[in-house]
Amino acid sequence: MRTMKLKHRKTRLSFVTEGTARYRGKEREIVVDVFPHHAALRLSGTRTSYEISWRGVFDYAAENHARREKERRAVERRIKRGTR
């Protein structure tokens, strides 16, 4: 399979995710519109979108991973102390 760089795409790329959020009393699907330098997130049926750079996505994921690892290690330490 040949990989194409996002900046070379001619068509718009959008994903409707499994995630939902409540807006004005309705549960709406989260839509991700993909662009070469950023992503735009919006709720289905709305015009308001929130942009985030790909670097921002990466930084958020890295921080989230580090936080989860720290919490996991803390739980392991508590378990070890409890068994001694």
N, C-alpha and C positions, 0 to 999 in steps of 0.2 A: 504494500500500500504506500503510495506516495503522499508525503506530508506537504500541505500547502500553507504558506504563511498567511496569517490573518489579514495582513495589509494588502495582499494580492486578491482577496475575494471580491467578486463583482456583485454578489447578492447580499442582502441583509440577513444576519444570523440572529435568531431569537429562540429562547427556550422558555417553555412554560414548566415551572418546577412543581414538585409535589408539595412544597411548602405553601402555607397559607397565612394570611393575616386578616384580622377583622378591621373593616373600614366602613364607617357609616352604617353599622348594623349588619353588614354582610361579610361573610367569610369569602375572601378573594384569593385567587392563586397569584403567586409571585412570578413575574415575567422578567427574564434577563435578556436585554438587548446587548449584543456583543459588538464592539468596535475595536479597531486596531490598538488604541492606546488606553481604552477604558471600557468599563461595563456600565450600563444604565439599568437600574432596578426599578420596577414599578409594579403596582397592583393591577391585575386584570380589570379592565373596564374603567381605568382612571388615566388621567394625562400627566399627573405629577410623577416625575422620575428623579431618582437619586443616583448620581454618578460617582464612581469610584475607580481610581487608576488600578492597573494590574499590580503595580508595586504595593498599593494599599491593600489589595486582596491578599497578596503574599505576606505582607507584614502582619495583617490580622491573623492569618492562619498560623504563622510562626509563633506569635504571642499566645494564641489559644492553645497550641500544642505545648508550649513551655509551661503554661499555667496548669494544664491537665497533668503533665509529668510531675510537677511540684506537688500537686495534690495527691497523686498516686504514691509518691515517695513518703509523704507525710502520713498517709494511711498505713503504709508498710511499717514505718517506724513505730506508730502507735500499737500495731499488732505485735511487733517484736517486744516492746516494753511490757505489754500485757501478759505475754507468755513467760516472762522471766520470773 
